[in-house]
Amino acid sequence: MRKYALTQSNPSHEIPKVMIHETEDSGVYVYLYKSKHDTSSHNDFWFDDLQDAEDFSNQYFGIENSDWVSIDDPSKGCQHDLIRPIRRKEKPNDHQYEILEDGVWKDIEL
């Protein structure tokens, strides 16, 4: 399960978007972003369970249950912190990415 929310404006932080990713077997990740756009996360936190992740998001970023937008889990091999199906290229280096569009992997810059 994944979902994201835009944060309430707050002068004490520069985090406009948060994503929660609940995995089947390795807990819950909270990804923090420096942009509202679909870009890689800036930082992440790990929690044992979903309730702790939601409580953290509410306490630090003012996100209420109704603020969350549910999204699909990432496709196999794709980045967990990105909404679109994007993966790292294996060669020539892992700092290049590809996006799946119309069934075809295409180069993309993040």
C-alpha positions in Angstrom: 0.0 0.0 0.0 1.2 3.5 -0.8 -0.3 6.9 -0.4 1.0 10.5 -0.4 -0.2 13.8 0.9 0.8 17.5 0.6 1.8 19.0 3.9 0.3 22.0 5.6 2.5 25.0 5.1 4.8 25.4 8.1 7.8 27.8 8.4 9.6 25.2 10.5 10.1 22.8 7.6 10.5 22.7 3.8 8.8 19.4 3.2 5.8 19.9 0.8 5.0 16.2 0.3 5.1 13.0 2.2 4.6 9.4 1.0 3.9 6.3 3.1 4.8 2.9 1.7 3.6 -0.1 3.7 5.5 -3.2 2.6 4.4 -6.8 3.0 7.3 -7.9 5.1 9.7 -5.0 6.0 7.6 -2.4 7.9 6.5 1.0 6.8 8.5 3.7 5.1 7.8 7.4 5.2 9.4 9.3 2.3 10.0 13.1 2.6 10.2 15.3 -0.4 11.6 18.8 -1.2 9.2 19.1 -4.1 5.5 18.5 -4.8 6.6 16.9 -8.1 7.2 13.2 -8.7 10.9 13.3 -7.9 13.1 11.1 -5.6 12.6 11.6 -1.9 15.0 13.7 0.1 14.9 11.6 3.2 13.0 8.6 4.7 12.0 7.1 8.0 11.1 3.5 8.9 8.3 2.4 11.3 7.1 -0.9 12.6 3.5 -0.2 11.6 1.2 2.0 9.6 -0.4 3.8 12.6 3.0 5.0 13.8 3.9 6.3 10.4 0.5 8.1 10.1 0.9 9.6 13.6 4.4 10.8 12.8 3.1 12.5 9.6 0.3 14.1 11.5 2.5 15.4 14.3 5.3 16.8 12.2 3.5 17.8 9.0 -0.2 18.3 9.9 -1.4 15.6 7.6 -4.9 14.3 8.5 -6.4 11.0 7.4 -8.5 12.7 4.8 -5.4 14.3 3.2 -3.9 11.0 1.9 -4.2 10.1 -1.8 -3.9 6.3 -2.4 -1.7 5.2 -5.2 -0.7 1.8 -6.7 2.3 -0.1 -5.3 5.4 0.3 -7.5 5.9 -2.0 -10.4 8.5 -4.7 -10.0 12.0 -3.2 -10.1 10.8 0.4 -10.0 11.6 3.0 -7.4 9.4 2.8 -4.3 9.5 6.6 -3.6 8.3 7.6 -7.1 4.6 7.6 -8.2 5.3 6.9 -11.9 6.9 3.5 -13.0 10.6 4.6 -13.0 13.6 2.4 -12.5 17.4 2.9 -12.4 19.3 1.9 -15.5 21.6 -0.9 -14.9 24.2 0.3 -17.4 26.2 2.5 -17.9 25.6 3.6 -14.3 22.9 3.6 -11.7 22.4 7.4 -11.7 20.4 7.2 -14.9 16.7 6.3 -15.0 14.1 5.0 -17.3 10.3 5.4 -17.3 7.8 3.0 -18.6 5.5 4.7 -21.2 3.1 2.8 -23.5 4.9 -0.4 -22.6 8.3 0.9 -23.6 11.2 1.9 -21.3 12.5 5.4 -22.2 15.4 7.4 -20.7 14.3 10.1 -18.2 16.1 12.7 -16.1 15.1 13.2 -12.5 
